[in-house]
Amino acid sequence: EYDARGALARVTDAAGHATVYEADAMGRVTAIATADGARQTFHYDDAGRLVEVVAPNQRRTRYELNPRGLLLSRTDAADRVVRFGYDNAFRLASLTNENRETYRFRYDCRDLLIEEVGLDGNARAYEYDMRGLGIALREGKLRTIFERDAIGQLVAKQAARERCEYRYDEAGRIAAGELYALTGRKPSLKNRVTLKYGSRGEVLEE
């Protein structure tokens, strides 16, 4: 059911249980009440942005936003805070969890993620081709290379001691995969998997 403004007001399932939606004059949902009596409420600031959600058990989750509307922090009912930081291009640059442990992120001029630093301080660096497709991942001294065909499909993945090659069928589905060990003079086949599909795209044989 919809109200006079065309906003969703009630949903009734096949068993006759109704979920009721309340909205303010701006059409923003302010409450959701379910058939079991549970009621969840939503609160907004003067700019119409969601700043608080009150669960049926009265536990509150609060959101702090900057003037641009970017989320700065989320505080749960136990006062545990997750904080978010941004770079000059308004991209997520840091995330600090409830234990005050921080993840950090860097991007290139195309807004592609080029580095992330985890809680342990270890960094993962990403490389891309001109199409913006991932072609390499570096973790410490380890580097994994991703080879792609003309349409961007992954055809090979190579790490220090292993290489995996992929083949596709005419529908662009993976038809075969071969895993090679790179520990000897020549690549040594370790495993091969082939896939066959049905008319609906389901795997029929592996």
SULPELIN-V403506 format. One record per residue. N is the residue number from 1. RES is the residue in one small letter. PHI is phi as a letter, one per 20 degrees, with the letter a starting at -180 (NA if undefined). PSI is psi in whole degrees, -180 to 180 (NA if undefined). BURIAL is 1 if it has 9 or more other C-alpha atoms within 8 Angstrom, else 0. Layout:
n: (N	N)
res: (RES	RES)
phi: (PHI	PHI)
psi: (PSI	PSI)
burial: (BURIAL	BURIAL)
This chain:
n: (1	2	3	4	5	6	7	8	9	10	11	12	13	14	15	16	17	18	19	20	21	22	23	24	25	26	27	28	29	30	31	32	33	34	35	36	37	38	39	40	41	42	43	44	45	46	47	48	49	50	51	52	53	54	55	56	57	58	59	60	61	62	63	64	65	66	67	68	69	70	71	72	73	74	75	76	77	78	79	80	81	82	83	84	85	86	87	88	89	90	91	92	93	94	95	96	97	98	99	100	101	102	103	104	105	106	107	108	109	110	111	112	113	114	115	116	117	118	119	120	121	122	123	124	125	126	127	128	129	130	131	132	133	134	135	136	137	138	139	140	141	142	143	144	145	146	147	148	149	150	151	152	153	154	155	156	157	158	159	160	161	162	163	164	165	166	167	168	169	170	171	172	173	174	175	176	177	178	179	180	181	182	183	184	185	186	187	188	189	190	191	192	193	194	195	196	197	198	199	200	201	202	203	204	205	206)
res: (e	y	d	a	r	g	a	l	a	r	v	t	d	a	a	g	h	a	t	v	y	e	a	d	a	m	g	r	v	t	a	i	a	t	a	d	g	a	r	q	t	f	h	y	d	d	a	g	r	l	v	e	v	v	a	p	n	q	r	r	t	r	y	e	l	n	p	r	g	l	l	l	s	r	t	d	a	a	d	r	v	v	r	f	g	y	d	n	a	f	r	l	a	s	l	t	n	e	n	r	e	t	y	r	f	r	y	d	c	r	d	l	l	i	e	e	v	g	l	d	g	n	a	r	a	y	e	y	d	m	r	g	l	g	i	a	l	r	e	g	k	l	r	t	i	f	e	r	d	a	i	g	q	l	v	a	k	q	a	a	r	e	r	c	e	y	r	y	d	e	a	g	r	i	a	a	g	e	l	y	a	l	t	g	r	k	p	s	l	k	n	r	v	t	l	k	y	g	s	r	g	e	v	l	e	e)
phi: (NA	c	e	f	e	n	e	f	d	b	c	d	e	f	e	n	e	d	d	d	d	d	c	e	f	e	n	e	f	d	a	c	d	d	f	e	n	f	c	d	d	c	c	c	e	f	e	n	e	f	c	b	c	d	f	g	e	m	f	d	d	d	c	d	c	e	g	e	n	f	f	e	b	c	d	e	f	e	m	e	d	d	d	c	c	c	e	f	e	m	e	f	d	b	c	d	e	f	e	m	e	d	e	c	c	c	c	e	f	e	m	e	f	d	b	c	d	e	f	e	n	f	d	d	d	d	c	c	e	f	e	n	e	f	c	b	c	d	c	m	e	e	c	d	d	d	d	c	e	f	d	n	f	f	d	a	c	c	d	f	c	b	c	d	d	c	c	c	e	f	e	n	e	f	d	b	c	c	d	d	e	d	e	d	f	c	g	d	f	d	b	c	c	c	c	c	d	e	f	e	n	f	f	e	b	c)
psi: (152	153	-174	-22	-1	8	146	127	-30	139	126	126	-179	-23	1	7	130	140	124	135	130	145	156	-173	-21	1	7	137	125	-17	149	122	129	168	-23	4	-5	143	127	134	155	137	145	156	-176	-20	3	17	141	125	-13	140	128	117	166	-29	12	11	135	139	124	145	131	130	154	176	-24	-5	6	139	123	-37	156	124	125	-176	-22	14	27	131	134	127	148	134	155	155	-174	-16	12	27	149	120	-23	150	119	122	-174	-20	12	30	139	134	145	149	143	151	161	-174	-12	8	20	138	122	-16	139	137	123	-177	-29	1	-4	139	147	124	141	143	150	158	-174	-20	-4	15	140	132	-11	149	129	128	102	-124	-4	134	129	130	138	121	139	155	-172	-26	11	-1	140	120	-17	148	122	128	-166	-40	1	151	132	128	146	144	151	154	-176	-20	3	15	148	123	-26	152	137	131	126	144	140	32	-17	-165	-34	152	137	123	124	-35	147	134	132	148	141	141	155	-178	-22	8	3	148	122	-31	139	NA)
burial: (0	1	0	0	0	0	1	1	1	1	1	1	0	0	0	0	1	1	1	1	1	1	1	0	0	0	0	0	1	1	1	1	1	1	0	0	0	0	1	1	1	1	1	1	0	0	0	0	0	1	1	1	1	1	1	0	0	0	1	1	1	1	1	1	1	0	0	0	0	0	1	1	1	1	1	1	0	0	0	0	1	1	1	1	1	1	0	0	0	0	0	1	1	1	1	1	1	0	0	0	0	1	1	1	1	1	1	0	0	0	0	0	1	1	1	1	1	1	0	0	0	1	1	1	1	1	1	1	0	0	0	0	0	1	1	1	1	1	1	0	0	0	1	1	1	1	1	1	0	0	0	0	0	1	1	1	1	1	1	0	0	1	1	1	1	1	1	1	0	0	0	0	0	1	1	1	1	1	1	1	1	1	0	0	0	0	1	0	1	0	0	1	0	1	1	1	1	0	0	0	0	0	1	0	0	0)
